Amino acid sequence: MKTFFKYDFYFQSTIFIAYIIGWLIIKHYDLIFENYFLLFYHAIGGAQLLSYLIRLGIKYTKNWMYILYGIFIIPVWLIYFYNSQIEIVGEVFFYILFYGFIYSPFLAIAYIIYTYITYESQKQIQ
């Protein structure tokens, strides 16, 4: 378990830093920005969602950051997958999805901080 927390933190941090560096390079060379921006959401969000779901099955004390992350990000992914399957989405779903794209970068940073806190706490326990 401690090994998973360690690798998870380094994996999440590496993806986040790599995409920030990639964004700076793309912005500097005026390459196609909008596709990279959406790829950023999918890559980081997907990795964090996978990590979140794996942590859901691990028995350890989950703190308030973990619970809040799930409350805010799970509906966004569910609506996103729902939207990709059918063409019509109600207005309420659209607004949840829209605001999710606004607060997702903040959740990504918060999740990386959470993985670090969890890794450090598990390191001190064992």
MARGUTI-781329 format. One record per residue (C-alpha): x, y, z; residue number from 1; residue in one letter. Coordinates in steps of 0.2 Angstrom, whole numbers, padded with zeros to 4 digits. Each point is the difference from the previous one (the first is absolute). Example, Ala and Ser with C-alpha at 12.3 -4.5 7.8 and 13.67 -1.06 7.14 Angstrom:
residues 2
{c1: 0062; c2: -0022; c3: 0039; resi: 1; resn: A}
{c1: 0006; c2: 0017; c3: -0003; resi: 2; resn: S}
END
This chain:
residues 126
{c1: 0000; c2: 0000; c3: 0000; resi: 1; resn: M}
{c1: 0014; c2: 0012; c3: 0004; resi: 2; resn: K}
{c1: 0008; c2: -0004; c3: -0016; resi: 3; resn: T}
{c1: -0016; c2: 0004; c3: -0010; resi: 4; resn: F}
{c1: -0001; c2: 0017; c3: 0009; resi: 5; resn: F}
{c1: 0018; c2: 0004; c3: -0004; resi: 6; resn: K}
{c1: -0002; c2: -0005; c3: -0018; resi: 7; resn: Y}
{c1: -0017; c2: 0009; c3: -0002; resi: 8; resn: D}
{c1: 0007; c2: 0016; c3: 0007; resi: 9; resn: F}
{c1: 0015; c2: 0000; c3: -0012; resi: 10; resn: Y}
{c1: -0011; c2: -0006; c3: -0015; resi: 11; resn: F}
{c1: -0013; c2: 0014; c3: 0003; resi: 12; resn: Q}
{c1: 0014; c2: 0013; c3: 0002; resi: 13; resn: S}
{c1: 0010; c2: -0005; c3: -0015; resi: 14; resn: T}
{c1: -0016; c2: 0001; c3: -0011; resi: 15; resn: I}
{c1: -0004; c2: 0017; c3: 0006; resi: 16; resn: F}
{c1: 0017; c2: 0007; c3: -0002; resi: 17; resn: I}
{c1: 0002; c2: -0008; c3: -0017; resi: 18; resn: A}
{c1: -0016; c2: 0008; c3: -0006; resi: 19; resn: Y}
{c1: 0004; c2: 0017; c3: 0007; resi: 20; resn: I}
{c1: 0017; c2: -0001; c3: -0009; resi: 21; resn: I}
{c1: -0009; c2: -0006; c3: -0016; resi: 22; resn: G}
{c1: -0012; c2: 0015; c3: 0001; resi: 23; resn: W}
{c1: 0014; c2: 0012; c3: 0002; resi: 24; resn: L}
{c1: 0009; c2: -0007; c3: -0016; resi: 25; resn: I}
{c1: -0016; c2: 0000; c3: -0010; resi: 26; resn: I}
{c1: -0005; c2: 0017; c3: 0005; resi: 27; resn: K}
{c1: 0018; c2: 0006; c3: -0004; resi: 28; resn: H}
{c1: 0000; c2: -0007; c3: -0017; resi: 29; resn: Y}
{c1: -0019; c2: 0004; c3: -0004; resi: 30; resn: D}
{c1: -0005; c2: -0018; c3: -0003; resi: 31; resn: L}
{c1: -0017; c2: -0006; c3: 0001; resi: 32; resn: I}
{c1: -0005; c2: 0005; c3: 0017; resi: 33; resn: F}
{c1: -0018; c2: -0005; c3: 0002; resi: 34; resn: E}
{c1: 0002; c2: -0019; c3: -0003; resi: 35; resn: N}
{c1: 0015; c2: 0000; c3: 0012; resi: 36; resn: Y}
{c1: -0011; c2: 0008; c3: 0013; resi: 37; resn: F}
{c1: -0014; c2: -0013; c3: -0001; resi: 38; resn: L}
{c1: 0014; c2: -0014; c3: 0000; resi: 39; resn: L}
{c1: 0006; c2: 0008; c3: 0016; resi: 40; resn: F}
{c1: -0017; c2: -0003; c3: 0008; resi: 41; resn: Y}
{c1: -0002; c2: -0017; c3: -0006; resi: 42; resn: H}
{c1: 0018; c2: -0006; c3: 0005; resi: 43; resn: A}
{c1: 0001; c2: 0008; c3: 0017; resi: 44; resn: I}
{c1: -0018; c2: -0003; c3: 0004; resi: 45; resn: G}
{c1: 0000; c2: -0018; c3: -0006; resi: 46; resn: G}
{c1: 0015; c2: -0004; c3: 0010; resi: 47; resn: A}
{c1: -0007; c2: 0008; c3: 0015; resi: 48; resn: Q}
{c1: -0016; c2: -0009; c3: -0002; resi: 49; resn: L}
{c1: 0008; c2: -0016; c3: -0001; resi: 50; resn: L}
{c1: 0011; c2: 0003; c3: 0015; resi: 51; resn: S}
{c1: -0016; c2: 0006; c3: 0009; resi: 52; resn: Y}
{c1: -0009; c2: -0016; c3: -0004; resi: 53; resn: L}
{c1: 0015; c2: -0011; c3: 0005; resi: 54; resn: I}
{c1: 0001; c2: 0009; c3: 0017; resi: 55; resn: R}
{c1: -0019; c2: -0003; c3: 0002; resi: 56; resn: L}
{c1: 0004; c2: -0018; c3: 0002; resi: 57; resn: G}
{c1: 0015; c2: 0002; c3: 0011; resi: 58; resn: I}
{c1: -0003; c2: -0001; c3: 0019; resi: 59; resn: K}
{c1: 0007; c2: 0016; c3: 0008; resi: 60; resn: Y}
{c1: -0006; c2: 0015; c3: 0008; resi: 61; resn: T}
{c1: -0007; c2: 0012; c3: -0013; resi: 62; resn: K}
{c1: 0000; c2: 0018; c3: 0004; resi: 63; resn: N}
{c1: -0012; c2: 0015; c3: -0005; resi: 64; resn: W}
{c1: 0011; c2: 0004; c3: -0015; resi: 65; resn: M}
{c1: -0004; c2: -0018; c3: -0007; resi: 66; resn: Y}
{c1: -0018; c2: 0002; c3: 0003; resi: 67; resn: I}
{c1: -0001; c2: 0017; c3: -0008; resi: 68; resn: L}
{c1: 0009; c2: -0005; c3: -0015; resi: 69; resn: Y}
{c1: -0012; c2: -0014; c3: -0003; resi: 70; resn: G}
{c1: -0015; c2: 0011; c3: 0003; resi: 71; resn: I}
{c1: 0006; c2: 0013; c3: -0013; resi: 72; resn: F}
{c1: 0008; c2: -0011; c3: -0013; resi: 73; resn: I}
{c1: -0010; c2: -0016; c3: -0002; resi: 74; resn: I}
{c1: -0016; c2: 0009; c3: -0006; resi: 75; resn: P}
{c1: 0011; c2: 0009; c3: -0013; resi: 76; resn: V}
{c1: 0007; c2: -0016; c3: -0007; resi: 77; resn: W}
{c1: -0017; c2: -0009; c3: 0000; resi: 78; resn: L}
{c1: -0008; c2: 0014; c3: -0009; resi: 79; resn: I}
{c1: 0014; c2: 0001; c3: -0012; resi: 80; resn: Y}
{c1: -0001; c2: -0019; c3: -0004; resi: 81; resn: F}
{c1: -0019; c2: 0002; c3: -0001; resi: 82; resn: Y}
{c1: 0002; c2: 0014; c3: -0012; resi: 83; resn: N}
{c1: 0011; c2: -0009; c3: -0011; resi: 84; resn: S}
{c1: -0013; c2: -0014; c3: -0002; resi: 85; resn: Q}
{c1: -0015; c2: 0010; c3: -0005; resi: 86; resn: I}
{c1: -0002; c2: 0017; c3: -0008; resi: 87; resn: E}
{c1: -0013; c2: 0008; c3: 0011; resi: 88; resn: I}
{c1: 0005; c2: 0006; c3: 0018; resi: 89; resn: V}
{c1: -0011; c2: 0011; c3: 0011; resi: 90; resn: G}
{c1: 0005; c2: 0017; c3: 0005; resi: 91; resn: E}
{c1: 0004; c2: -0005; c3: 0018; resi: 92; resn: V}
{c1: 0012; c2: -0013; c3: -0006; resi: 93; resn: F}
{c1: 0008; c2: 0012; c3: -0012; resi: 94; resn: F}
{c1: 0003; c2: 0013; c3: 0014; resi: 95; resn: Y}
{c1: 0008; c2: -0014; c3: 0012; resi: 96; resn: I}
{c1: 0011; c2: -0005; c3: -0015; resi: 97; resn: L}
{c1: 0004; c2: 0018; c3: -0004; resi: 98; resn: F}
{c1: 0005; c2: 0005; c3: 0018; resi: 99; resn: Y}
{c1: 0009; c2: -0016; c3: 0002; resi: 100; resn: G}
{c1: 0012; c2: 0005; c3: -0014; resi: 101; resn: F}
{c1: 0003; c2: 0016; c3: 0009; resi: 102; resn: I}
{c1: 0004; c2: -0007; c3: 0017; resi: 103; resn: Y}
{c1: 0008; c2: -0016; c3: -0006; resi: 104; resn: S}
{c1: 0018; c2: 0008; c3: 0000; resi: 105; resn: P}
{c1: -0002; c2: 0005; c3: 0018; resi: 106; resn: F}
{c1: -0006; c2: -0018; c3: 0004; resi: 107; resn: L}
{c1: 0015; c2: -0007; c3: -0009; resi: 108; resn: A}
{c1: 0012; c2: 0010; c3: 0011; resi: 109; resn: I}
{c1: -0009; c2: -0004; c3: 0016; resi: 110; resn: A}
{c1: 0000; c2: -0019; c3: -0005; resi: 111; resn: Y}
{c1: 0019; c2: 0001; c3: -0002; resi: 112; resn: I}
{c1: 0002; c2: 0008; c3: 0017; resi: 113; resn: I}
{c1: -0012; c2: -0013; c3: 0007; resi: 114; resn: Y}
{c1: 0011; c2: -0014; c3: -0007; resi: 115; resn: T}
{c1: 0015; c2: 0008; c3: 0008; resi: 116; resn: Y}
{c1: -0008; c2: 0001; c3: 0017; resi: 117; resn: I}
{c1: -0006; c2: -0018; c3: -0001; resi: 118; resn: T}
{c1: 0017; c2: -0006; c3: -0005; resi: 119; resn: Y}
{c1: 0008; c2: 0009; c3: 0014; resi: 120; resn: E}
{c1: -0012; c2: -0005; c3: 0013; resi: 121; resn: S}
{c1: 0001; c2: -0019; c3: -0005; resi: 122; resn: Q}
{c1: 0019; c2: 0002; c3: 0000; resi: 123; resn: K}
{c1: 0000; c2: 0006; c3: 0018; resi: 124; resn: Q}
{c1: -0012; c2: -0014; c3: 0005; resi: 125; resn: I}
{c1: 0011; c2: -0014; c3: -0006; resi: 126; resn: Q}
END
